[in-house]
Amino acid sequence: MRVLIDSVATPFSYDACQAATYHAAWRRFVRSSDLRCGLCHADSSMGFRWPGHRGAYATNGNTSCAAAPVCAKLALSSCPYWKFYQLVASHSVESRSSRSPLSCVEGLSVSVVTYHPDEALLARTLSSLGVASNDLRKSRPGLSVSVCIVDNGGWPSTSSVALASLGKTGVECHLISGHGNVGYARGHNLAIEQVRSRYHLVLNPDIDLGPEALSQALDFLDAHADVGLLSPRIGDDEGRLQYLCRQYPALLDLFVRGFLPGGIRKFFDRRLARYEMRDRINETDIVWDPPIVSGCFMLFRTEPLKRLKGFDPRYFLYFEDYDLSLRTRELTRIAYVPAVRVLHHGGGAARKGFAHIRMFVASAFKFYNRFGWKWL
């Protein structure tokens, strides 16, 4: 199994199963003073440099590098994936132009954007994805499944073990890193622009997929050629149904649902029930063309997703799924399919602090400026 680790600065391939061995080897390598100039020379000769390292490069292995005293420190502190490096000379460096697409034309691709993820939740997501992928391939022998993790920052080294375990199940794994925190929408677009699959799943790093979720979903899409986007039955931590399909939101709906305490929110129950489509969303019935579906699990036919050019990159966080849902509905059909079951462990913006509230408000302005303001 190979995990392809991509970076704006230094794309290369890496065997993730050897993570622990090369972690220790790399630390010894960069801390060895007599190898620092060799490191810089290797960088220069192989056509890349360490992120943050802008010093003069050695012209040969014996020439002193002007940045040698800080070379190792920069490599350790500035490189977002330094823990994964083998000895530089043993790397197979690949250019973006020559790299193969993330999956073949008839397969399923998955993108997951992370930013300082909860390691336990991410491990559960990847594990459940592996189980669901195995079930899918049993019913569709030869179908390729690939997953692309887009690291917006804070990728935990322990998560590489979970990614390697997923690779052992036959899922082709990719890690895109080194680009910084570009937001949720742009992060997914980094993967979407590369995929060549028939189906593409936009997935949160806090989702547990049911064992048959993928096979049930693809069976439905194959049986309904007019559907371009599928939304599943989404449960909370206790398995209770979450009402994450939406009508077009009024500002009052968003304020009441996101920011009012429960004791006051109960006075708006009828209004929120209408907004959350509680009269239509249930455990058994397919709902056709809900205006808005949750971005935690959006299974697309890749062709309409490509035509829409993925998410609108102007949304850093929040409302990117609202925007994409409304644009998708203009192009193809959307279906809520409760036979496809997942669990979602996420929380709302108000519970995540002021920074998230500020991003929520900023994205709301962008959304309403595009689609029209609705106050009440």
C-alpha positions, 0 to 999 in steps of 0.5 A: 500500500502506498500513501501519496503525500502531496505538498505545494512545495515538495510532493513525494511518495511515501510508504505509510506502513513504515511511519514509526521507523522513518520518524526516528530515522529522520530525527537522527538524520536532521540533527546530525551536524555533518549531514546538514549540508548534504541535506541542503544539497539533496534538496537543491539537486532534487528540485525542492526546498524545505518550507521556510528554508530560504538560505543559500544552498550548497553546490556540492556535498562538501560545501558549507551551507549558509543556513546550516546552523538553522537547517535542521530546526527549520526542517523540524519546525516549518515542514508540516509533514517532517515526521513522515520523511525517509532519508532524502536520497531514498525518496521517489519525488513526483511532479504534480503533472505526472502524478496519476489521478486520485481514482479511476473513472469507474470508482468512488473517491472521498475527500476529507478536510482536517484542521487539528482534528480530534484524533479519536474521531478521525480514526473512527471515521477512517475505520468506518470508511474502511469497513464500508468500502470492503462491503462496497467492493464485495458487491462490486468486485474491482471497484476502486475506492480512494480517499484524499485527506486534505491537511489544513494544519495540525495533522497528528502523527498518530493519525498516519497509523489510522490512514495506513490501516485504511490503506491495508483494506485496499483503499488508495490513500492520499494526503495533501499537505503543506498549503496552510489553512485554506478553509473547508471549501478550498480544501475540498476543492484541492481534492475535487479538482484532481478526481476522475471517479464516477462518484465523489463523497464529501465527508467530515472527519467526525462521521461514522459510516454504517457498514452498508452505507456506501453500497446502499448509496451507490445502489440508489444512485445507479437506480436513479440516474436523474439524482446527482446528490445523495444525503443520508440519514444522519444520527447524533452521538446517541443514534437519534435522527438529526434533521439536517435537511433544510428549507431556505433559511431566514435570518431569524431561523439561523439566530434561533437555532444557533444562538438562543438557549434551549429554554427560549428556543422552545417557543420557536419549535414550530418555526424550527420544525418547518425550517428543518423539514421535520414533517418530511424527514424521517427514518423510512421515506425518501425525500426528493429535492430538499433545498439544502443538505448537510455538508458532513456527507454529500455523495455526488456524481462527479460529473455535475460536481465538476460542472459546478466547480465544487464549493465556492471558495469564498466561504472559509467555513460555514454555508459552503454546503448551503451554497453548493446544495442550492446550485446543485438543485438547479442542475440535477436532483437531490435525494434524502435516502434514510437507508444510507445511515451515518452518525455525526459527532459535530457541533454548532458554531455557537458551541465552538467560541467567538471565532466560529461565530465570527466566521458563521456571520461572515459566511452568512453575509456572503450567502445572502448577498448571493441568493437573497436576503430573507429576514423572517 
